[in-house]
Amino acid sequence: MAHPKWKTSKARKRKRRTHLSAAVPQIATCSNTGEKHVYHKAYYVGDDLYYRGKVLVKGEIEE
């Protein structure tokens, strides 16, 4: 099994990976609500929190 001779530091590893990030965030449209949001992120519609078209946290109903 291969064994590295020196440990790669966190800073060195992260410097190497800086160019891998996307230049512009991808925008998705929810099929249920029609709301535009960033991929892989939860988003609010009114008081409800949605993720992948499903309600994660229902907004509080005030009477």
C-alpha positions in Angstrom: 0.0 0.0 0.0 1.3 3.4 -0.9 2.5 5.6 2.0 3.2 9.3 1.7 6.6 10.4 2.7 5.4 13.9 3.9 2.0 15.0 5.2 0.2 17.5 3.0 -0.9 20.4 5.2 -4.5 21.7 5.2 -3.4 25.1 3.8 -1.4 23.5 0.9 -4.3 21.2 0.0 -6.8 24.0 0.0 -4.6 26.3 -2.1 -4.4 23.6 -4.7 -8.2 23.2 -4.7 -9.2 26.9 -5.0 -9.7 26.8 -8.7 -12.3 23.9 -8.5 -15.1 26.2 -7.2 -17.8 27.2 -9.7 -17.5 30.8 -11.0 -21.3 31.4 -10.9 -23.7 29.6 -8.6 -26.2 27.3 -10.3 -29.8 28.4 -10.0 -32.7 25.8 -9.9 -36.4 26.3 -10.0 -38.6 24.4 -7.5 -41.1 22.2 -9.3 -43.7 22.6 -6.5 -43.5 26.4 -5.7 -41.7 27.8 -8.8 -39.3 29.6 -6.5 -35.7 30.1 -7.8 -32.9 28.9 -5.4 -29.3 27.8 -5.3 -28.7 24.1 -5.8 -28.2 22.0 -2.6 -29.4 24.8 -0.4 -32.6 25.1 1.6 -34.8 28.1 0.8 -37.8 30.0 2.3 -41.2 30.4 0.6 -43.2 32.6 2.9 -42.5 31.2 6.4 -41.9 27.6 5.2 -38.4 26.2 4.7 -38.1 24.0 1.7 -35.4 21.6 0.4 -35.7 19.6 -2.8 -39.4 20.5 -3.2 -40.4 19.3 0.3 -41.3 21.3 3.4 -38.6 20.9 6.1 -39.9 23.3 8.7 -43.5 24.5 8.6 -43.9 28.2 9.3 -45.6 29.2 12.6 -49.3 30.0 12.3 -50.3 33.0 14.4 -53.9 33.4 15.5 
